[in-house]
Amino acid sequence: MYKILVPVDGSEPASRAVKEAVVIAEGKEHTEITLMYVSPSPVYYPYFATVGPSIEADVKEVEEKEGNKLLDSIIEKESANTKAAFRKKHLYGIAAKEICDYANDTKQDMIVMGNRGLGAFGQVILGSVSNKVLNLAHCPVLIVK
């Protein structure tokens, strides 16, 4: 089984990365494409520490719902274009670290991701997450422009 991890965030570069992963999957016998959405942990928002855990639980619930909605819509749209099996994974934390840890722990053969996402500095040539993944990953990384 050839495993491809595709981190997504709803951006156009992430959408192109999914399409590229589907093209790569067609050249392989048995392929599994895991779409990953990483939500920032509420711990990283200083405001939540002051208002308590109930707000953190509410934020996680909304993030989980929105993340799964995005992943499900991509799978629904792209599964018709490939024989590859799709999986989805929603994690919380620092995106680059979560992506690399998951890829390593699950022995992914490749990471395919967009060159930049929805972050505040979207005009940067290579986004900070893709740059970190490129430098930290233990498997090949394909950055899709």
PyMOL commands that set and color helices and strands:
alter all, ss='L'
color gray80, all
select helices_A, chain A and resi 12-26+42-44+46-51+53-81+95-105+128-136
alter helices_A, ss='H'
color red, helices_A
select strands_A, chain A and resi 2-7+31-39+85-92+110-114+141-144
alter strands_A, ss='S'
color yellow, strands_A
deselect
rebuild
show_as cartoon
